[in-house]
Amino acid sequence: IDAVNSVGNLILPNLLHELGCDVVKINGDLSGDFGREAEPIPDHLTDLRSLVEDEGADVGFALDPDGDRLAIIDEQGNTIGEEYTLALVTKYVLDHERGPVVINLSTSRATEDTARAAGVECYRTPVGEAHVAAEMDRVGAIIGGEGNGGVMLPSIHSGRDAMVGAALVLACLAHEGNPLSVIHSRLPQYVLVKRRAPAVDIDTARLEPVLRAEFGDEAEYDTRDGVRVDMEDGWVQLRLSNTEPIVRIFAEARTQDLANILADRATEAFEGVSE
C-alpha cells in the first residue's frame, strides 16, 4: 500500500491485517511529507508498481492524502486506473445484491455499462460528493461514487472512502478466485482522456452552441454540469473548474485514438468560445 505518508496510514494497514493480508508499505508514516505527487494517478505510482512486482503481491492500493480516493495496481504491476476502482467494486456488489447505482457526469461508462448489464438503473449527477450522496439517498442506491477512485457504499456511510473500496476489492478477489488482471479484463473497456485548458472570462452560455455545432443534433446533451455530449462511440464533457481558472475536458471512447480525436474536437470547439 501507498497511503502517501498521510492519514490513510492510521486505518488501512490495520484493516488489511484484520482481513488476513500480508501488508508491505511505501510512504507509510504520518509525516505529511507525501513522498510523491498527491493524486493517485498512474504517473505518480511508479514506486508502488515496482513494489507490487518485487513482492509478488496480489494487489497494490494507493490513496490520496485524505483517504477518500483509491487507485489499484494489479498483480502484474499494472495500474488499473481510478475509473476502474468504482467499476470493479460495483460489479462485485451487483453480483450479490441488485439496486440502483449513482455516479457523476465525469465518470466512465464502464460503471454505467456494468449497472445496465446487471439490469439496474444508473443515475448521473453533477460532479461532487454531496451531489452523488443526495441522489443515492433519493433513489435508494446500493453503491455509487465518482470516477476519481471515490467509492461510496451507503450501507457503511455515504461518503467517499478508500478503506471501504479496498475491502470491497479484496472481497471481489476472494469471491472470484482469479487474479486482478483477469477480473479487470472482463469489465467494459474504455479509454478516458482528461485535459485542462485556461479559462478566463468565458461566456458559458456559448458552450452548448459551439459543441452542438461540432458534434451535431444527433448527440445527446446534458447541461447540468458544464456540457456533456453523448454519442454512440463515446462522449465528451467540458466543465469549468470551481477552484481554478481552467476548463476541464473529458473524452472517452473504446480506443485511445478515438478518445484523443474526441478530446481534440472538444478542445477546438472550446477555443472558439475563449477567443
Disulfide bonds with the S-S distance in Angstrom:
none
